[in-house]
Amino acid sequence: MALHRRIRLTETNGVTVVEFLDHKILDAGIISELGEELYGLVDRSGVKSMLLDFKNVEFLSSAALNKLIILDKKIKQHSGRLKLCQLEPGIREVFVITRLNQLFEIHKTLQDALKAF
């Protein structure tokens, strides 16, 4: 796979685990770059099972949420599945307030999320 600046990839039992390298995903340039890297995993690399691990993320902007919604649509178009895990309480609250917790399957731990695939 290509070199990524914003994410670290690992694979566990056919699931591509995406770990974010930035603690704050707020800047428009970072969000754009992150979106391209994530979309590329689906469009160019054919990833069908993706787990986004938010353990390093402290802040997430609404523009970043939009990228996640688009990513979810892309994966579903390829008959794939997207799950999220290890969201900080503040970020999880944003998902609840925006009702995105109903769109995304969110797990407390990486192990729980991997078992759910």
Protein Blocks (a to p, Z undefined) as FASTA:
>chain_A
ZZdfkbccddeehiacdddfbfbdfbfklmmmmmmmmmmmmmmnopabdcddfklpmbdc
fklmmmmmmmmmmmmmnopacddehiafklmmmmmmnommmmpccdfblklmmmmZZ
